Amino acid sequence: MKAIVQRVTSASVEVDGTVVGQIGTGLLVLVGVAKGDEKADCRYLVEKLRTFRIFSDEQGKMNRSLVDVGGAVLLVSQFTLLGSTVNGRRPSFDGAAPPDVAKRLYEQVAADLRAAGTPVETGVFAAHMQVALVNDGPVTFVLDSCDKPS
């Protein structure tokens, strides 16, 4: 499972001109589900998102987590994160999970974040979306559940 994590002061997602999710301070998380991902990958991502210390403390150092600042998550599915650009001129999406698996795991991440007490807004799985954000910093990280400790 790959995720692009952006610290934001605000973010929103629209489908067909209608805002379907929006947050203030928190994280915009673009997530792609890979073939072979499972619930353990969801748990890794949820724990990392909640406890990753990327918000500034009183001294301006990245010492505070999403939980510490009471932030929210805007979770948006993005299978293109699994695109390979190694060969040719068109990306290959062979590494992406099938849509039914990807949707189930994407929804699992949202459910697990909510169960842990994190406010979550989402996009619409497999829809054409417009995402707007104000990146705070800018601060952007790439997370990959393949990098989780054994």
N, C-alpha and C positions, 0 to 999 in steps of 0.2 A: 504494500500500500504506500503510495507516494502522496505527499502533501506539500503544497506551497502555503506557507503560513506568513501572513502579513499582519503586523501590529497596526491597528487602525483607530482613528477617532470616530469614524463612521463608515458604514458600508451598506449597500443595498443591492438587491437583485430583482430584475424585472423579467416578466414573461408576457409577451404580447401587449406591452405598454402598461401592464399592471404590476405594481410592487408586490412581490410575494414573500419577501423577507428583508428585514433591515435591522441594523444594530447601531449602537453608539460605540463607546470605548470597548475594545476587545480584539478579536482575531477574525480575519477573513481567512477561511481555510478552503483551498481548492484541493479536492481529493480525488485520486485515481486509484481504482482497485485493480490489482494485477492477478493474473492467473496464479492459482496456488494460495492466494490470501485466504485467511480464515479468521475466526473470532479472536485468536491470540493477537493478530495484527490490529484488530479494532481496539482491543484492550491497551496495547502499546501506544497507539495513537492518542486515545482518550487520556491516558495517564500523562503522556508527554505534553499534550495541549494544556491540560489543567495546571501542570506544575512547572512548565518551562519558564525560567526566569528571564523574561525579555521586556518587562515593563520597568520604567525608571523609578528609583527610590528618591528620597529627598536630596541626595547628593548627585542625582543624575546618572547613577550607575544602574545597569540592568540587573536588578536584584529582586524584583517582584514578579509574581506569577499572575496568571489570569484569575485564579482564586483570590489572591491577595488584593487585587484591584477591583474585584467584583464585576469583571468584564463578561461579555457575551461572545458567542461564536456564531458567525454566519458561515454555514457549511454548504459548499457548492460542489456538485459532482463534476469532474472534468477528466474524462477518459483519455484526452490527448496527452496527459502527463505520462502515459505509458507508451507514447509513440516513439518509435525508433527512427532516427534520421540518418543512420549509418550508410544505407545503400540507396541509390537512386535519388529522384527528385520529389517523390511522394512519401510521406511517413508511413511506416507499417505499424499497425495496431495489434499485431499478433500477441503481444505481451499483456494485453488488457483482458480482464476477466469477461466472460459472457455477460450480457446485460442483466439477466435474472440474478446471477450471483453478485454482480457489482451493486445492483440496487439493494439487495438484501443486506450486504455488508455496509454500504453507505448509510442505510437506515439504522443499522445496528450502532454505528458510531454516534449518530444523532441521539438515539435512545439511551446509550450508555452515558453520554455527556449529560443529558437531562436527568437521568437517574442519580448522577453524582452531584446534582444541584446546579449545574451550569445552564444558564439561559441559552437556548439554541434557536436560531432561525435557519431555514434552508431554502435552497433553490428548488427547482422541479427536475427530478431525475430525467435525463435524456431530452430535455426541452432545449430549444434555442433561447439563451438567456443573455441579458445585458447586465453586467456587473459594474457597479460604481463604488469607488472607495477613496478615502483620504488616508493614505499610508502615513503613519506617524513615525517619522525618523528621517528617511524611510528605513524601516526594519522589515526584512524579509528573510525567511529561512526555508530550506528544503528539508523535509523529514522523509525518511524511508524506513518502513518497518523491517526491511532486510538488514538494517544497521543495528537492530535491537540486540542487546547483550544476550548471550546464550544462557 
